Amino acid sequence: MFDLAMHQRLMRPWLMCLGLIRLRLVLTILLAATALATPAELLPRSSSGLDPIRQRDFLQVAMRNGPLTFYEGANGPTGFEYELLHRFTRSLGVSLSVTSHSAIADVFDDIGRHDADLAAGALSLDHERTGVRYSQPLLELQPLVVYRRGMRPVRTLDDLLDLRIGTVAGSGSAEALARQQQNLPALGWREAADLNVADLLEMVERGDLDAAVLYTHQFTLNRLFFPNVERGFALGRPQSLSWAFAADTPVDLLEAANAFIETQRESGALASLIGRYFGHDAYLEYVGSRLFIHHVEKRLPRFVPDFKAAARDTGFDWRLLAALGYQESHWEPDATSPTGVRGLMMLTRPTAREVGIDDRLDPAQSIDGGARYLRHIESRLDEAIDEPDRTYMALAAYNVGLGHLLDAREIVRQRGEDPDRWANVREALPLLQRREWYSQARYGYARGGEPVIYVRNIRRYYEILKYVQRSQQQFDRLGERVLDADEVAPLDIVAPLL
């Protein structure tokens, strides 16, 4: 006969156990759900290799000083890697502290002694270097041979034989030469650890060296200042620019750096920064780089005070106004077009009257009038247009007229796109040359392709002027310390293998 009471007494422990299991399961699910629902920043930080950095509140970085990486600009420290490291430290919630060196070996020594958390400064990823781990690449570095203009063109490895070649010791460029020496044992060169790129190019320009090996982007940044140095050929395969860490550095820091670099790459921020520092090479010849830099040196200094005065009055960057003036007249105060537009900023008579200018050929008046006219145009644009698109549209209207710019914005609307973005307006402006579009436009036909080129040129002149100003301090220092012929001797000679 079934005893219900006995059965309940026997089953009670099992039921209690099952209840505990269910309770634990429910608690586990609740805890998991809570973790998923809680913002990451509200969760307690677990102990990690980043804790010492956060406790002292700064990241210590050893960097090579130079125009590519880190240098003192007009407004303080700057440089491609310096800016990127600033972003990285902000992502960690700490500040950036930099120790500057001139030699590559010194930055590696700093991380080896744990005097720095990481090393940076145009360091190429070198798997053969012991005791070092690298971040994922920031950008590709292509070793490049350059040579003195007027020599027989240097196009192949064999052309380097019997030439006096220089490079920076310990750099990826020196590594590229060493790899090529395995294929061409007769190849030799000179190197020194404390040389910078400007030193090398100065020595080539002056004839102390016949050729040099550096990175393509280094040549891009410096070529304006050394017009007698010619591009040769790419030497070997591209290398990867990376940050370096001591092998025994906590992996948390390396992982944080890699995650940051990946985020910057995916968001487009890294590409934008690369373009800002190294994006000039593709268009330097297009805008007439040698002529432009010649006019920067010979013509521009006379007008800089006037551009700066106009900038103070209107709020524009004086270099943008100077770029506009160059596009209009090549900084010729007496310039006159066949249509009667005159002066450095090429003002029409009605425009001159509108801004209160009585002498269009007076450079100070012309610059002041052009700046105020540009600001007047900008003030009439839709308030929803943000920078830098706002400035680009104002420049386009300076060239083609505000009415045609408004017509182009209307075309953008008709195409279902955002009329507040310059990229869209830039595509629409050339349509004003086509009957099916200009016949419906309020202001009719316009040579809409011209303002597109006009704005593009001004942007490029402006970027070059910004770079010139950023780098001038570097080259002023080079001018104070011009290497004479006797100073070539300290370069160590890397002899041929034969």
Buried (B, 14 or more C-beta within 10 A) or exposed (E): EEEEEEEEEEEEEEEEEEEEEEEEEEEEEEEEEEEEEEEEEEEEEEEBBBEEBBEEEBBBBBBBBBBBBBBBBEEEBBBBBBBBBBBBBEBBEBEBBBBBBBBBEBBBBBBBEEEBBBBBBBBBBBEEBEEBBBBBBBBBBBBBBBBBEEBEEBEEBEBBEEBBBBBBBBBBBBBBBEEBBEEBEEBBBBBBBBBBBBBBBBBBBBEBBBBBBBBBBBBBBBBBBBEEBBBBBEBBEBBBBBBBBBEEBBEBBBBBBBEBBEEBBEEEEBEEBBEBBBBBBEBBEEBBBEEBBEBBEEBBEEBEEBBBBBBEEBEBBBBBBBBBBBBBBBBBBEBBEEEEBBBBBBBBEEBBEBBEBEEBEBBBBBBBBBBBBBBBBBEEBEEEBEEEBBBBBBBBBBBBBBBBBBBBBBBBEEEEBBBBBBEBBBBBBBBBBEEEBBEEBEBEBBEBBBBBEBBBBBBBBBBBBBBBBBBBBBBEEBEEEEBEEEBBEEBEEBEEEE
